[in-house]
Amino acid sequence: MLSLSIASSSSISFSSQPRFPIFKSSFNGAKIQHISTIRVPPQTASFRNPSSSVVMMAKREEEINEIRAKTTEEINEEVVDLKGELLMLRLQKSARNEFKSSEFRRMRKRIARMLTIKREREIEEGINKRLSRKLDRKWKKSIVVRPPPSLKKLQEEEAAAEAEKSA
């Protein structure tokens, strides 16, 4: 429903039944009101299979327990590797190579879980937020850039292929 009112001595309305009162003012221009009545049905969980969400949560819990079993240094190393893998995925995307787009989300979530567990450990040790950020900056500066495991694997495969061709 669209109603139009011109703030002058006369008033024009295109709606048969105005839902909101139109107030007169000293405004010398056109005032357009758009009133929409859209009903959004409540979202239900019937779209998903409830058993699949249980399986997903079980996998997630298993992954979290696996991460908690690691030391903080191992978590740091894996975060660096996963960030390298994420960079490789971005490069594949920009080069328009084939890749699984779901890997972006999976890797980002895994990195977030690792960093969350790392922060939980810092909280248990009594490290406050400010000191945590300072330590994080130091850790990021100390990272030595190295190729991600997938690139190492790819380079090894290429080297093996070259060795086969030359032999």
CYANA upper distance limits for C-alpha pairs under 8 A (distance plus 0.5 A):
  1 MET  CA     15 SER  CA      7.09
  1 MET  CA     34 HIS  CA      6.98
  1 MET  CA     35 ILE  CA      6.07
  1 MET  CA     36 SER  CA      6.86
  2 LEU  CA     14 PHE  CA      7.23
  2 LEU  CA     15 SER  CA      7.03
  2 LEU  CA     32 ILE  CA      8.02
  2 LEU  CA     33 GLN  CA      6.74
  2 LEU  CA     34 HIS  CA      5.59
  2 LEU  CA     35 ILE  CA      6.87
  3 SER  CA     13 SER  CA      5.88
  3 SER  CA     14 PHE  CA      5.78
  3 SER  CA     15 SER  CA      6.18
  3 SER  CA     18 PRO  CA      8.21
  3 SER  CA     32 ILE  CA      6.73
  3 SER  CA     33 GLN  CA      6.12
  3 SER  CA     34 HIS  CA      7.28
  4 LEU  CA     12 ILE  CA      6.73
  4 LEU  CA     13 SER  CA      5.77
  4 LEU  CA     14 PHE  CA      7.02
  4 LEU  CA     30 ALA  CA      7.82
  4 LEU  CA     31 LYS  CA      6.62
  4 LEU  CA     32 ILE  CA      5.36
  4 LEU  CA     33 GLN  CA      7.03
  5 SER  CA     11 SER  CA      5.93
  5 SER  CA     12 ILE  CA      5.70
  5 SER  CA     13 SER  CA      6.47
  5 SER  CA     22 ILE  CA      8.18
  5 SER  CA     30 ALA  CA      6.68
  5 SER  CA     31 LYS  CA      6.01
  5 SER  CA     32 ILE  CA      7.12
  6 ILE  CA     10 SER  CA      7.57
  6 ILE  CA     11 SER  CA      6.11
  6 ILE  CA     12 ILE  CA      7.05
  6 ILE  CA     28 ASN  CA      8.11
  6 ILE  CA     29 GLY  CA      6.65
  6 ILE  CA     30 ALA  CA      5.20
  6 ILE  CA     31 LYS  CA      6.70
  7 ALA  CA     11 SER  CA      7.44
  7 ALA  CA     24 LYS  CA      6.96
  7 ALA  CA     25 SER  CA      7.01
  7 ALA  CA     26 SER  CA      7.46
  7 ALA  CA     27 PHE  CA      6.26
  7 ALA  CA     28 ASN  CA      5.95
  7 ALA  CA     29 GLY  CA      6.40
  7 ALA  CA     30 ALA  CA      6.92
  7 ALA  CA     31 LYS  CA      7.93
  8 SER  CA     26 SER  CA      8.29
  8 SER  CA     27 PHE  CA      8.37
  8 SER  CA     28 ASN  CA      6.95
  8 SER  CA     29 GLY  CA      8.49
 45 ALA  CA     49 ASN  CA      8.50
 45 ALA  CA     50 PRO  CA      8.24
 48 ARG  CA     52 SER  CA      8.09
 48 ARG  CA     53 SER  CA      8.29
 49 ASN  CA     53 SER  CA      7.46
 50 PRO  CA     54 VAL  CA      7.06
 51 SER  CA     55 VAL  CA      6.91
 52 SER  CA     56 MET  CA      6.72
 53 SER  CA     57 MET  CA      6.66
 54 VAL  CA     58 ALA  CA      6.68
 55 VAL  CA     59 LYS  CA      6.75
 56 MET  CA     60 ARG  CA      6.68
 57 MET  CA     61 GLU  CA      6.58
 58 ALA  CA     62 GLU  CA      6.62
 59 LYS  CA     63 GLU  CA      6.63
 60 ARG  CA     64 ILE  CA      6.66
 61 GLU  CA     65 ASN  CA      6.65
 62 GLU  CA     66 GLU  CA      6.66
 63 GLU  CA     67 ILE  CA      6.73
 64 ILE  CA     68 ARG  CA      6.62
 64 ILE  CA    113 ARG  CA      7.78
 65 ASN  CA     69 ALA  CA      6.79
 66 GLU  CA     70 LYS  CA      7.52
 67 ILE  CA     75 ILE  CA      7.87
 67 ILE  CA    114 MET  CA      7.14
 67 ILE  CA    117 ILE  CA      8.24
 68 ARG  CA    117 ILE  CA      7.41
 70 LYS  CA     74 GLU  CA      6.49
 70 LYS  CA     75 ILE  CA      6.95
 71 THR  CA     75 ILE  CA      6.79
 72 THR  CA     76 ASN  CA      6.69
 72 THR  CA    118 LYS  CA      6.99
 73 GLU  CA     77 GLU  CA      6.74
 74 GLU  CA     78 GLU  CA      6.66
 75 ILE  CA     79 VAL  CA      6.58
 75 ILE  CA    114 MET  CA      6.90
 75 ILE  CA    115 LEU  CA      8.49
 75 ILE  CA    118 LYS  CA      8.04
 76 ASN  CA     80 VAL  CA      6.83
 77 GLU  CA     81 ASP  CA      6.81
 78 GLU  CA     82 LEU  CA      6.50
 79 VAL  CA     83 LYS  CA      6.57
 79 VAL  CA    111 ILE  CA      6.37
 79 VAL  CA    114 MET  CA      7.69
 79 VAL  CA    115 LEU  CA      8.43
 80 VAL  CA     84 GLY  CA      6.76
 80 VAL  CA    143 ILE  CA      8.42
 81 ASP  CA     85 GLU  CA      6.74
 81 ASP  CA    148 PRO  CA      5.93
 81 ASP  CA    149 PRO  CA      7.39
 82 LEU  CA     86 LEU  CA      6.60
 82 LEU  CA    107 MET  CA      7.10
 82 LEU  CA    111 ILE  CA      7.44
 82 LEU  CA    148 PRO  CA      8.07
 83 LYS  CA     87 LEU  CA      6.74
 83 LYS  CA    111 ILE  CA      8.27
 84 GLY  CA     88 MET  CA      6.80
 84 GLY  CA    147 PRO  CA      7.33
 84 GLY  CA    148 PRO  CA      5.42
 85 GLU  CA     89 LEU  CA      6.76
 85 GLU  CA    148 PRO  CA      6.21
 85 GLU  CA    149 PRO  CA      8.03
 85 GLU  CA    150 SER  CA      7.40
 86 LEU  CA     90 ARG  CA      6.80
 86 LEU  CA    104 PHE  CA      7.19
 86 LEU  CA    107 MET  CA      7.37
 86 LEU  CA    108 ARG  CA      8.43
 87 LEU  CA     91 LEU  CA      6.75
 88 MET  CA     92 GLN  CA      6.68
 88 MET  CA    148 PRO  CA      8.38
 88 MET  CA    151 LEU  CA      8.33
 89 LEU  CA     93 LYS  CA      6.63
 89 LEU  CA     99 PHE  CA      7.75
 89 LEU  CA    104 PHE  CA      7.85
 90 ARG  CA     94 SER  CA      6.66
 91 LEU  CA     95 ALA  CA      6.58
 92 GLN  CA     96 ARG  CA      6.56
 92 GLN  CA     97 ASN  CA      5.64
 92 GLN  CA     98 GLU  CA      7.66
 92 GLN  CA     99 PHE  CA      7.40
 93 LYS  CA     97 ASN  CA      6.54
 93 LYS  CA     98 GLU  CA      8.10
 93 LYS  CA     99 PHE  CA      7.66
100 LYS  CA    104 PHE  CA      8.45
101 SER  CA    105 ARG  CA      8.28
102 SER  CA    106 ARG  CA      6.83
103 GLU  CA    107 MET  CA      6.42
104 PHE  CA    108 ARG  CA      6.66
105 ARG  CA    109 LYS  CA      6.53
106 ARG  CA    110 ARG  CA      6.68
107 MET  CA    111 ILE  CA      6.61
108 ARG  CA    112 ALA  CA      6.64
109 LYS  CA    113 ARG  CA      6.66
110 ARG  CA    114 MET  CA      6.76
111 ILE  CA    115 LEU  CA      6.70
112 ALA  CA    116 THR  CA      6.49
113 ARG  CA    117 ILE  CA      6.74
114 MET  CA    118 LYS  CA      6.65
115 LEU  CA    119 ARG  CA      6.63
116 THR  CA    120 GLU  CA      6.65
117 ILE  CA    121 ARG  CA      6.82
118 LYS  CA    122 GLU  CA      6.95
119 ARG  CA    123 ILE  CA      6.72
119 ARG  CA    132 SER  CA      8.49
120 GLU  CA    124 GLU  CA      6.80
121 ARG  CA    125 GLU  CA      6.81
122 GLU  CA    126 GLY  CA      6.82
122 GLU  CA    127 ILE  CA      5.79
122 GLU  CA    128 ASN  CA      8.33
122 GLU  CA    132 SER  CA      7.89
123 ILE  CA    127 ILE  CA      5.98
123 ILE  CA    128 ASN  CA      7.37
127 ILE  CA    131 LEU  CA      6.83
127 ILE  CA    132 SER  CA      6.76
128 ASN  CA    132 SER  CA      6.59
129 LYS  CA    133 ARG  CA      6.75
130 ARG  CA    134 LYS  CA      6.90
131 LEU  CA    135 LEU  CA      6.64
132 SER  CA    136 ASP  CA      6.51
133 ARG  CA    137 ARG  CA      6.68
134 LYS  CA    138 LYS  CA      6.91
135 LEU  CA    139 TRP  CA      6.62
136 ASP  CA    140 LYS  CA      6.63
137 ARG  CA    141 LYS  CA      6.74
138 LYS  CA    142 SER  CA      6.75
139 TRP  CA    143 ILE  CA      7.00
147 PRO  CA    151 LEU  CA      6.66
147 PRO  CA    152 LYS  CA      7.02
148 PRO  CA    152 LYS  CA      6.96
149 PRO  CA    153 LYS  CA      6.62
150 SER  CA    154 LEU  CA      6.64
151 LEU  CA    155 GLN  CA      6.58
152 LYS  CA    156 GLU  CA      6.67
153 LYS  CA    157 GLU  CA      6.73
154 LEU  CA    158 GLU  CA      6.73
155 GLN  CA    159 ALA  CA      6.60
156 GLU  CA    160 ALA  CA      6.64
157 GLU  CA    161 ALA  CA      6.69
158 GLU  CA    162 GLU  CA      6.66
159 ALA  CA    163 ALA  CA      6.66
160 ALA  CA    164 GLU  CA      6.76
161 ALA  CA    165 LYS  CA      6.81
162 GLU  CA    166 SER  CA      6.69
163 ALA  CA    167 ALA  CA      6.56
